[in-house]
Amino acid sequence: MRWEDIDQQVCSIARALSIVGDRWTLLILRDAFLGTRRFEGFRRQLGVSRHRLSERLNKLVDSGVLEKVPYQQRPPRYEYRLTEKGLDLHGVILTLGDWGNRWCSDEAGAPVEYLHRSCGQVAKPVVTCSECGDPMSPKTVIPQIGPALRHALDSGVGMFPEAESDDDLSEKLPPLLLKSLGK
């Protein structure tokens, strides 16, 4: 499968990566959450070419993650603001930053820490169950097939539309999803 077609997988992660799955896009989102709004601000902070930045910002706008809002009329100038869809990526950025703090920091420590306004403490993001509040981890979560993937399987497709085999489920699903089917 080509990268341009990654959004064709019956997988929410693949579809999300088709929008935010490159380093410049994630860094643009990081800076947007840190208050950057204008093209020149992004360009200066990231050191990215104008062409590449324009391409990534346009993709985020087209995907509904950012919106262009005019701040000057002559000449026309815009700033980029996170939409509701974009704001929903906050947990992703926090969690990725926390992972980087833990595994990629040097002896100087974490480059950025997150202060929780409510309690005033430096906090780390934690993924918890929406139903009971317990922490979620690979040991406490069982992936299972959802309605869209069930429909794709019933249609003979599976998670990976370009899978080689028509009959072998192991070509259409990763091991833990196969296990959820009792295979």
Wavefront OBJ file of the C-alpha trace (Angstrom):
o trace
v 0.000 0.000 0.000
v 1.263 3.457 -0.850
v 1.348 6.146 1.828
v -1.096 8.266 -0.180
v -3.664 5.471 0.206
v -3.205 4.865 3.948
v -6.615 6.398 4.657
v -8.192 3.494 2.740
v -7.464 1.077 5.581
v -10.408 0.208 7.814
v -8.437 1.571 10.756
v -8.904 4.803 12.705
v -5.162 5.087 13.383
v -4.281 4.821 9.678
v -6.960 7.335 8.799
v -5.737 9.755 11.494
v -2.158 9.346 10.271
v -3.274 10.332 6.784
v -3.976 13.762 8.306
v -1.367 14.216 11.066
v 1.184 11.511 10.309
v 4.301 13.420 9.416
v 6.834 15.233 11.559
v 6.144 18.738 10.247
v 2.421 18.403 10.861
v 2.923 17.221 14.440
v 5.344 20.074 15.089
v 2.864 22.571 13.615
v 0.225 21.181 15.969
v 2.647 21.353 18.909
v 3.299 25.019 18.164
v -0.406 25.750 17.653
v -1.063 24.356 21.140
v 1.792 26.550 22.403
v 0.056 29.645 20.994
v 1.539 30.123 17.527
v -1.081 31.406 15.101
v 0.633 33.077 12.158
v 2.474 31.658 9.168
v 5.686 33.556 9.899
v 5.639 32.405 13.515
v 5.425 28.760 12.445
v 8.121 29.284 9.798
v 10.514 31.020 12.176
v 10.087 28.487 14.986
v 10.218 25.377 12.817
v 12.756 26.449 10.191
v 10.623 24.738 7.555
v 10.477 25.972 3.948
v 7.579 28.233 3.012
v 6.360 25.700 0.459
v 6.288 22.785 2.898
v 4.681 24.861 5.662
v 2.025 26.161 3.290
v 1.316 22.615 2.114
v 0.960 21.271 5.681
v -1.147 24.196 6.908
v -3.465 23.870 3.898
v -3.868 20.145 4.563
v -4.743 20.826 8.210
v -7.263 23.480 7.120
v -8.749 21.192 4.436
v -9.036 18.411 7.037
v -10.830 20.693 9.490
v -8.060 20.585 12.126
v -7.173 24.279 11.723
v -9.182 27.197 10.416
v -7.882 30.308 8.673
v -9.106 33.468 10.331
v -8.362 36.902 8.828
v -6.498 39.307 11.087
v -5.632 41.972 8.486
v -7.390 43.105 5.317
v -4.734 45.074 3.393
v -2.898 43.043 2.429
v -5.021 40.055 3.423
v -3.373 38.102 6.242
v -4.622 35.096 8.152
v -3.879 33.263 11.335
v -4.445 29.594 11.963
v -6.587 28.506 14.887
v -7.320 25.050 16.183
v -10.884 23.907 15.534
v -12.812 21.578 17.821
v -11.387 18.707 15.774
v -7.895 20.157 16.269
v -8.389 20.722 19.994
v -9.272 17.030 20.300
v -5.627 16.290 19.402
v -4.431 17.884 22.666
v -4.254 14.546 24.472
v -2.225 13.083 21.610
v 0.284 15.963 21.765
v 0.493 15.772 25.588
v 0.987 12.015 25.573
v 3.578 12.135 22.791
v 5.428 14.901 24.645
v 5.355 12.890 27.868
v 6.737 9.843 26.034
v 9.509 12.057 24.622
v 10.250 13.450 28.096
v 10.619 9.926 29.435
v 12.530 8.261 26.617
v 14.254 11.029 24.651
v 15.401 13.587 27.241
v 19.038 14.017 28.129
v 20.593 14.656 31.536
v 19.201 18.230 31.518
v 15.684 16.803 31.889
v 12.394 17.421 30.176
v 12.262 20.309 27.691
v 8.610 21.078 28.509
v 6.520 20.147 31.520
v 2.774 20.504 31.835
v 1.303 22.476 34.737
v -2.272 21.495 35.570
v -4.225 24.713 36.210
v -6.732 23.095 38.566
v -4.244 21.812 41.131
v -1.136 23.833 40.261
v 1.047 20.735 39.996
v 3.321 19.549 37.199
v 1.342 16.636 35.789
v 1.739 13.817 33.306
v -1.097 12.769 31.029
v -2.679 9.440 31.907
v -5.020 7.446 29.681
v -7.969 6.224 31.718
v -11.138 4.294 30.999
v -14.102 6.559 30.239
v -16.392 4.182 32.124
v -14.596 3.322 35.381
v -11.658 5.757 35.518
v -9.003 3.032 35.852
v -5.742 3.498 33.925
v -5.567 1.800 30.534
v -2.468 -0.063 29.349
v -1.670 -2.822 26.854
v -2.205 -5.321 29.680
v -5.660 -4.003 30.595
v -7.147 -3.378 27.138
v -8.524 -6.018 24.805
v -8.888 -4.765 21.226
v -11.987 -6.014 19.487
v -13.557 -5.585 16.100
v -15.866 -2.555 15.799
v -18.845 -2.094 13.494
v -16.907 -0.638 10.531
v -14.359 -3.449 10.518
v -17.126 -6.035 11.015
v -18.843 -4.595 7.926
v -15.570 -4.703 5.961
v -15.003 -8.343 6.966
v -18.569 -9.266 6.051
v -17.954 -7.611 2.672
v -14.822 -9.726 2.199
v -12.382 -6.854 2.591
v -10.874 -6.696 6.079
v -8.663 -4.034 7.605
v -6.182 -3.966 4.729
v -7.978 -3.514 1.394
v -4.960 -4.600 -0.638
v -4.400 -7.880 1.247
v -3.146 -10.679 -0.996
v -5.479 -13.465 0.124
v -9.249 -13.518 -0.242
v -9.777 -16.337 2.238
v -7.069 -16.103 4.894
v -8.145 -13.852 7.767
v -4.525 -13.588 8.935
v -3.928 -11.492 5.803
v -6.810 -9.192 6.709
v -6.316 -8.660 10.465
v -3.460 -8.221 12.963
v -2.990 -10.993 15.577
v -4.902 -9.462 18.520
v -7.945 -8.755 16.366
v -7.798 -12.328 15.061
v -7.713 -13.452 18.679
v -10.858 -11.427 19.403
v -12.578 -13.636 16.817
v -11.347 -16.746 18.594
v -8.861 -17.541 15.787
l 1 2 3 4 5 6 7 8 9 10 11 12 13 14 15 16 17 18 19 20 21 22 23 24 25 26 27 28 29 30 31 32 33 34 35 36 37 38 39 40 41 42 43 44 45 46 47 48 49 50 51 52 53 54 55 56 57 58 59 60 61 62 63 64 65 66 67 68 69 70 71 72 73 74 75 76 77 78 79 80 81 82 83 84 85 86 87 88 89 90 91 92 93 94 95 96 97 98 99 100 101 102 103 104 105 106 107 108 109 110 111 112 113 114 115 116 117 118 119 120 121 122 123 124 125 126 127 128 129 130 131 132 133 134 135 136 137 138 139 140 141 142 143 144 145 146 147 148 149 150 151 152 153 154 155 156 157 158 159 160 161 162 163 164 165 166 167 168 169 170 171 172 173 174 175 176 177 178 179 180 181 182 183
